[in-house]
Amino acid sequence: MRWLLLTLMLLAAPLQAEEVVLGLSQDEVSISTNFDGSEIIIYGAIKREAPIQQDAPLQVIVTISGPQEPITVRRKDRKLGIWVNTDAMSVSAAPSFYAIATSAPWEDVLNEADDLRHTVSIPRAIRSVGAWSQVAKPQEFIDALIRIRINNGLYVLNEGSVDLRESTLFNTAIQMPANLTEGEYATRIFLTRNGQVVSKYETSIDVRKVGLERWLFNLSRQQPLVYGLLSLAIAIAAGWSASAAFRLMRSG
């Protein structure tokens, strides 16, 4: 049904240069107390006014970027037998989540100049204004941030995961982890040929807390004192319950 709808859209649209007709399996993600991640299906079609160029086929890049946030990256060194923080660098803005899916190996889909122009790759998505004035080798700190977030599943590069059919229809699935930050997740689709971007499409996915998660989040922001007292009461109740259960097991 999805492919039929995309085909009808393709036929109904006026002829222009090659560009994307896009669909999303969902344009919002709800974070509840039992949220353990979500898979976003991205599918689309390419409309064109000229025949397919067999000698220079199109490639597709899909990116999903979470809200940008400043972060401080610290380096630890071992001194006198203990690990201590030594140098630190403030990163101006780094996406809280960043996923890239491509239809071919990275070196075949985008050249360095267009990567710099459109900030597509993971390192390009991170902004570090004035980094050279903070530490001697800022790239080491950025590499460390990327490595940590890759290990945590927050930064992902899936080469060849976009299924591109006859240079016209494409689809991919991107797994979003459980530890998502609230906000608008910018979604971009790039069409490239010979490593150069020929068209770009942008949309967004809304990620929001719901239910109890939303209530607690709002309470912590709007009434921090009440939130703190509630947290303390819950901790006391949990401790008392555990102690009571322990005494009951000992007496039995």
C-alpha positions as CSV (number, residue, x, y, z in Angstrom):
1,M,0.0,0.0,0.0
2,R,2.9,2.4,0.8
3,W,4.6,1.8,-2.5
4,L,1.2,2.3,-4.4
5,L,0.7,5.6,-2.6
6,L,4.2,6.8,-3.4
7,T,3.8,5.8,-7.0
8,L,0.5,7.9,-7.3
9,M,2.3,10.8,-5.7
10,L,5.1,10.5,-8.1
11,L,2.8,10.5,-11.1
12,A,0.7,13.4,-9.8
13,A,3.7,15.7,-9.0
14,P,4.9,18.2,-11.6
15,L,8.1,17.2,-13.3
16,Q,11.2,18.8,-11.7
17,A,14.8,17.9,-11.2
18,E,15.5,14.7,-9.3
19,E,14.0,14.9,-5.8
20,V,12.5,12.9,-3.0
21,V,8.9,11.9,-2.2
22,L,9.1,10.7,1.4
23,G,7.1,8.7,3.9
24,L,7.6,7.9,7.6
25,S,6.2,5.0,9.5
26,Q,5.6,7.6,12.3
27,D,6.3,11.2,12.8
28,E,6.3,11.2,16.6
29,V,7.7,9.0,19.4
30,S,6.1,8.8,22.8
31,I,8.3,8.0,25.8
32,S,6.4,6.2,28.6
33,T,7.6,4.5,31.7
34,N,8.1,1.2,29.8
35,F,9.7,2.7,26.7
36,D,12.6,0.6,25.4
37,G,13.3,2.2,22.1
38,S,11.5,2.6,18.7
39,E,12.2,1.7,15.1
40,I,11.4,4.3,12.5
41,I,10.8,3.1,9.0
42,I,11.7,5.6,6.3
43,Y,10.5,5.0,2.7
44,G,10.3,7.1,-0.4
45,A,10.6,7.5,-4.1
46,I,12.7,9.6,-6.4
47,K,10.9,11.6,-9.1
48,R,12.8,12.8,-12.1
49,E,12.3,14.5,-15.5
50,A,15.0,12.6,-17.3
51,P,15.9,9.0,-17.8
52,I,18.0,7.2,-15.2
53,Q,21.7,7.7,-15.7
54,Q,23.0,4.1,-15.7
55,D,26.7,5.3,-15.8
56,A,26.2,7.5,-12.7
57,P,23.5,6.0,-10.4
58,L,22.0,7.9,-7.6
59,Q,22.8,7.1,-3.9
60,V,20.7,7.8,-0.8
61,I,21.7,9.0,2.6
62,V,19.3,9.2,5.5
63,T,20.1,11.0,8.8
64,I,18.2,11.5,12.0
65,S,19.6,14.0,14.5
66,G,18.4,14.6,18.0
67,P,18.4,18.0,19.7
68,Q,21.8,19.8,19.8
69,E,23.2,20.3,23.3
70,P,26.5,21.7,24.7
71,I,28.7,19.2,26.5
72,T,32.0,19.2,28.4
73,V,34.4,16.5,27.5
74,R,37.0,15.7,30.2
75,R,40.3,13.7,30.0
76,K,41.4,11.6,32.9
77,D,45.0,10.7,33.7
78,R,46.4,8.4,36.4
79,K,48.3,10.4,39.1
80,L,49.6,8.9,42.3
81,G,47.7,5.8,41.7
82,I,44.3,7.4,41.2
83,W,42.4,8.6,38.1
84,V,41.7,12.4,38.1
85,N,40.3,14.9,35.6
86,T,43.1,16.9,33.9
87,D,42.1,18.7,30.8
88,A,38.5,19.6,29.7
89,M,37.0,21.0,26.5
90,S,33.5,22.5,26.0
91,V,31.8,21.4,22.8
92,S,29.4,24.1,21.6
93,A,26.7,21.7,20.2
94,A,26.5,18.0,19.7
95,P,23.4,16.0,18.7
96,S,22.0,13.9,21.6
97,F,21.4,11.2,19.0
98,Y,22.6,10.9,15.5
99,A,22.0,8.0,13.0
100,I,23.1,7.7,9.4
101,A,22.0,5.1,6.9
102,T,23.4,4.9,3.3
103,S,22.7,2.9,0.2
104,A,26.4,2.2,-0.4
105,P,29.7,2.4,1.4
106,W,30.4,5.9,2.7
107,E,33.2,6.7,0.3
108,D,30.9,6.0,-2.6
109,V,28.0,8.2,-1.5
110,L,29.5,11.6,-0.4
111,N,32.7,13.5,-1.1
112,E,34.5,15.6,1.5
113,A,33.4,19.0,0.1
114,D,29.7,18.2,0.2
115,D,30.1,16.6,3.6
116,L,31.5,19.8,4.9
117,R,28.8,21.9,3.2
118,H,25.9,19.9,4.5
119,T,27.4,18.6,7.8
120,V,26.4,15.0,7.2
121,S,29.0,12.7,8.8
122,I,29.1,12.2,12.5
123,P,32.2,14.4,13.1
124,R,30.8,17.2,11.0
125,A,27.6,17.2,13.0
126,I,29.5,18.3,16.1
127,R,30.3,22.0,16.5
128,S,33.2,23.0,18.7
129,V,33.7,26.8,18.5
130,G,37.0,28.0,20.0
131,A,38.2,24.5,20.7
132,W,41.8,25.3,19.9
133,S,41.9,28.0,22.6
134,Q,40.9,25.4,25.2
135,V,43.1,22.4,24.7
136,A,46.2,21.6,22.5
137,K,44.5,18.7,20.6
138,P,40.8,19.3,20.5
139,Q,40.2,16.5,17.9
140,E,41.2,13.9,20.5
141,F,38.3,15.1,22.7
142,I,35.8,15.1,19.8
143,D,36.9,11.6,18.9
144,A,36.5,10.5,22.5
145,L,32.9,11.9,22.6
146,I,32.0,10.1,19.4
147,R,33.5,6.9,20.6
148,I,31.6,7.0,23.8
149,R,28.3,7.8,22.1
150,I,28.8,5.1,19.5
151,N,29.4,2.6,22.3
152,N,26.2,3.8,24.0
153,G,24.2,3.4,20.8
154,L,23.6,7.1,20.4
155,Y,25.7,7.6,17.3
156,V,25.2,5.1,14.5
157,L,26.5,4.7,10.9
158,N,24.8,2.0,8.9
159,E,26.5,1.8,5.5
160,G,24.5,-0.1,2.9
161,S,21.3,-0.3,5.0
162,V,19.2,1.8,2.6
163,D,17.5,-0.5,0.1
164,L,17.4,1.3,-3.2
165,R,15.4,-0.3,-5.9
166,E,16.0,0.5,-9.6
167,S,17.2,4.0,-8.5
168,T,13.6,4.9,-7.8
169,L,12.2,3.4,-4.6
170,F,14.1,3.2,-1.3
171,N,13.5,2.3,2.3
172,T,15.4,1.8,5.5
173,A,14.8,1.3,9.3
174,I,16.6,3.2,12.0
175,Q,16.5,2.0,15.6
176,M,16.1,4.7,18.2
177,P,17.3,3.7,21.7
178,A,15.5,4.0,25.0
179,N,17.6,6.8,26.4
180,L,16.2,9.5,24.0
181,T,16.2,13.2,24.8
182,E,12.9,15.0,24.2
183,G,12.6,17.4,21.3
184,E,12.5,17.6,17.5
185,Y,14.6,15.0,15.7
186,A,15.7,16.5,12.3
187,T,15.4,14.0,9.5
188,R,17.2,14.6,6.2
189,I,17.4,12.6,3.0
190,F,20.1,13.3,0.5
191,L,20.3,12.2,-3.1
192,T,23.8,12.1,-4.3
193,R,25.6,11.3,-7.6
194,N,29.3,10.8,-7.9
195,G,29.6,11.9,-4.3
196,Q,27.8,15.2,-4.8
197,V,24.4,16.2,-3.3
198,V,21.8,16.7,-6.1
199,S,18.8,17.0,-3.9
200,K,17.8,17.2,-0.2
201,Y,14.6,16.7,1.7
202,E,14.0,17.7,5.4
203,T,11.3,16.8,7.9
204,S,11.2,16.1,11.6
205,I,10.1,13.5,14.2
206,D,8.7,14.7,17.5
207,V,9.9,12.8,20.6
208,R,7.9,13.6,23.8
209,K,7.4,12.0,27.2
210,V,3.8,10.9,28.0
211,G,1.9,9.8,31.0
212,L,3.7,9.5,34.3
213,E,7.0,10.4,32.7
214,R,5.6,13.7,31.4
215,W,4.0,14.5,34.8
216,L,7.3,13.9,36.6
217,F,9.3,15.8,34.0
218,N,7.0,18.9,34.2
219,L,7.0,18.7,38.0
220,S,10.8,18.7,38.2
221,R,10.9,21.8,36.0
222,Q,7.9,23.8,37.3
223,Q,8.0,22.8,41.0
224,P,11.5,21.5,41.9
225,L,10.8,21.7,45.7
226,V,7.7,19.5,45.4
227,Y,9.6,17.2,43.1
228,G,12.5,16.9,45.6
229,L,10.2,16.2,48.5
230,L,8.3,13.6,46.5
231,S,11.5,11.9,45.6
232,L,12.6,11.9,49.2
233,A,9.2,10.5,50.4
234,I,9.5,7.7,47.8
235,A,13.0,6.9,48.8
236,I,12.0,6.7,52.5
237,A,9.0,4.5,51.7
238,A,11.1,2.2,49.6
239,G,13.7,1.9,52.4
240,W,11.0,1.3,55.1
241,S,9.4,-1.4,52.9
242,A,12.7,-3.2,52.3
243,S,13.5,-3.1,56.0
244,A,10.0,-4.4,57.0
245,A,10.3,-7.2,54.5
246,F,13.8,-8.1,55.8
247,R,12.5,-8.2,59.4
248,L,9.6,-10.4,58.3
249,M,11.9,-12.9,56.6
250,R,14.1,-13.0,59.7
251,S,11.2,-13.6,62.1
252,G,9.8,-16.3,59.8
